[in-house]
Every structure is written in structure tokens, then in C-alpha cells.
Amino acid sequence: MNQGELEQTVRNIDTRVARIEQILPTLSTEEQLSEAVARLATKEELQAAIAVLATKEELQAAIALLPTREEMHAAIRAEGDAARRHATMLFEDLRDDNRVMLEHLVALSARVDQLARG
């Protein structure tokens, strides 16, 4: 190796060491890693947590009780029809009330005209 190659190799090593020196402070110590591992759940704790969860069969049984999409659509249509019938009934009642009020208004107007003439 000649002098120039040797100097270049030393510069490369210097650059690598500088990068390593920048990374080293960010790495966890053995003590920090031990503390982190100690906080993790044990196998028994995980098994206990999983034991209370529903099984696939229990979930399927619960889902089977729910209405299907078609049943929901049918129920919504039925509710819509019922609401439409109720609204139609209310509008008819309102129309009847308006008719009665207009009849009374016409009669009252006729009496006022009769009194004004008379």
C-alpha cells in the first residue's frame, strides 16, 4: 500500500468512527434494555388476558343473532311505509281542519256582508 492509499484508508476509518460516535449515545444500555424487558407481559399474563376473550364459535353465535342486511333493509322499508302512512293521515286531518275553518270563514263573511247591507 502506498502513502496515498494509506492516508485515504485512515480518512475512511476516521469517517466511520465519527458516524459510530454519533450513533452510540442513542443506543440503549444493557440496564435500559433489562428494564424494558422486565415491563413486558409474561407468558402466563398473556394467556390470562387471552382466556377471557370470546372464542370464534362464541363470536359466530353472537353474530348469528344479528339481523341480516336483507332483514335490515326490509325493516327500514316497513318503517318508511309506516311513517308515510302516518304522515298521509296527518295531512288528511290537517286538510279536513282547513276545510272546516274555511267553511266557517265563508259563513262568517256572509253574515258580515248581510249585516253591512242590512
FENKAWO-V24338 format. One record per residue. N is the residue number from 1. PSI is psi as a letter, one per 20 degrees, with the letter a starting at -180 (none if undefined). D_CENTER is the distance of its C-alpha to the mean C-alpha in Angstrom with 2 decimals. Layout:
n=(N:N)
psi=(PSI:PSI)
d_center=(D_CENTER:D_CENTER)
This chain:
n=(1:2:3:4:5:6:7:8:9:10:11:12:13:14:15:16:17:18:19:20:21:22:23:24:25:26:27:28:29:30:31:32:33:34:35:36:37:38:39:40:41:42:43:44:45:46:47:48:49:50:51:52:53:54:55:56:57:58:59:60:61:62:63:64:65:66:67:68:69:70:71:72:73:74:75:76:77:78:79:80:81:82:83:84:85:86:87:88:89:90:91:92:93:94:95:96:97:98:99:100:101:102:103:104:105:106:107:108:109:110:111:112:113:114:115:116:117:118)
psi=(p:r:g:g:h:g:g:g:g:g:g:g:h:g:g:g:h:g:g:g:h:h:h:g:h:i:q:q:r:h:g:g:g:g:g:g:h:h:i:q:q:r:g:g:g:g:h:h:h:h:h:i:q:q:r:g:g:g:g:h:g:g:h:h:i:q:q:r:g:g:h:g:g:g:g:g:g:g:g:g:g:g:g:g:g:g:g:g:g:g:h:g:g:g:g:g:g:g:g:g:h:h:g:h:g:g:g:g:h:h:g:g:g:g:h:h:h:none)
d_center=(67.97:69.36:68.83:66.20:64.04:64.33:63.22:60.23:59.23:59.51:57.34:54.67:54.79:54.57:51.43:49.79:50.76:49.32:45.94:46.09:46.99:43.86:41.59:43.30:42.07:38.41:38.94:38.29:41.36:42.16:41.58:38.09:37.23:38.74:36.65:33.43:34.44:35.41:31.90:30.40:29.81:32.74:32.81:33.32:30.38:28.08:29.65:29.17:25.46:25.11:27.39:25.00:22.21:22.18:24.33:23.58:25.74:24.01:20.59:22.34:24.07:20.95:19.35:22.72:22.46:19.38:20.35:20.52:19.12:22.65:22.88:19.73:21.19:24.53:23.25:21.56:24.85:26.87:25.04:25.52:29.17:29.69:28.25:30.47:33.49:32.93:32.64:35.77:37.60:36.74:37.94:41.13:41.75:41.31:43.65:46.20:45.98:46.55:49.47:51.07:50.72:52.23:55.11:55.83:55.63:58.10:60.41:60.24:60.92:63.92:65.29:64.93:66.78:69.45:69.94:70.12:72.88:74.72)
